[in-house]
Amino acid sequence: MVVGRTLPGLAIGVIPVGISVLRDELPAARVDGAVSLVSATPGVGGAIGLLLTLAIPGARRSPHITSSDASLPTELPAPAGEH
């Protein structure tokens, strides 16, 4: 689980470096499209990753995805002082 959280964090940190390299190496006419593509990639990858997690057995019963699990509380506790 730690590796699964570390890799996206490292990838997000490298994006500005990649954009800098694009600006240095590409002709000016191609920079805008290339930067747009690199900038959009984490969002698209994140959306696809969320959908792919549904294919993992047991992922649908995770309390982070659904609250249909019978062991989860169905009501919030009353605020202090309101009994």
C-alpha positions in Angstrom: 0.0 0.0 0.0 2.9 2.4 0.8 4.4 1.8 -2.7 1.0 2.4 -4.3 0.8 5.8 -2.5 4.5 6.7 -3.1 4.6 6.2 -6.9 1.9 8.7 -7.8 3.5 11.2 -5.4 6.8 10.9 -7.1 5.2 11.0 -10.6 3.4 14.3 -9.7 6.7 15.8 -8.5 8.4 15.0 -11.8 5.8 16.7 -14.0 7.3 20.2 -13.7 10.7 18.8 -14.6 9.2 17.2 -17.7 7.5 20.4 -18.7 10.8 22.3 -18.3 12.5 19.7 -20.6 9.7 20.1 -23.1 10.2 23.8 -23.2 13.9 23.4 -23.7 13.9 20.7 -26.3 10.8 21.2 -28.5 10.3 23.9 -31.1 8.0 26.8 -29.9 5.1 25.7 -32.1 4.9 22.3 -30.4 5.4 23.3 -26.8 1.7 24.3 -26.0 0.3 20.9 -27.1 3.0 18.9 -25.4 2.6 20.8 -22.1 -1.1 20.3 -22.3 -0.7 16.5 -22.9 1.8 16.1 -20.0 -0.5 18.2 -17.7 -3.6 16.2 -18.5 -2.0 12.8 -18.1 -2.3 12.6 -14.3 -6.0 13.5 -14.3 -6.9 11.0 -17.0 -4.7 8.3 -15.4 -6.4 8.9 -12.0 -9.8 8.6 -13.5 -8.9 5.4 -15.3 -7.3 4.1 -12.1 -10.4 4.6 -10.1 -12.4 2.6 -12.6 -9.9 -0.2 -12.7 -10.0 -0.6 -8.9 -13.6 -1.8 -9.3 -12.1 -4.9 -11.0 -10.2 -5.8 -7.8 -12.0 -8.4 -5.8 -13.4 -6.9 -2.6 -12.8 -3.3 -3.7 -16.6 -2.7 -3.9 -17.0 -3.6 -0.2 -14.4 -1.0 0.8 -15.9 1.7 3.1 -14.1 4.2 1.0 -16.1 3.4 -2.1 -19.5 2.3 -0.7 -21.4 2.4 2.5 -23.5 -0.7 1.8 -21.5 -2.8 4.2 -23.8 -3.8 7.1 -20.9 -3.3 9.7 -20.8 0.4 9.0 -22.9 2.8 11.1 -26.0 4.0 9.4 -26.5 7.1 11.5 -24.2 9.8 12.8 -24.0 10.2 16.6 -25.9 13.1 18.1 -23.8 16.2 18.7 -22.7 16.7 22.3 -25.5 18.3 24.4 -28.4 17.0 22.3 -29.6 13.8 23.8 
